[in-house]
Amino acid sequence: MRELIKEVELVAVRRGTYSIYVFRVLCENTFVMCTVLPNWQLPIINVGDKGFLQYQMVKAGDEYVTPDGNRVLYKYTNTYLINFVNKIKSVTKNEEIIL
């Protein structure tokens, strides 16, 4: 399991029970497609928004611990969106991002 943070721009979205977001990584000019699971609390992200994406890459068979302490294996290989900080709506002061 790998957790990464990249500066990105949202280029496409398909909203539904399992929403899919496609981001262009600005410094690499590559793309990342992330899944958002149902009931995850995330900020509203619109196409064209730029900011910092925190995401997690998992492989089927990787183990994780649930909030109640059970050990479970991921059933599918996927990339999950963890968090997004919108760069445009943030205010920068002394090189710190204030939300």
Secondary structure, DSSP 4 states (H G I P E B T S, - for coil): -EEEEEEEEEEEEE-SSSEEEEEEETTTTEEEEEEE-TT-------TT-EEEEEEEEE-TT-EEE-TTS-EEE-SS-EEEEEEEEESTTSEEETTEEE-
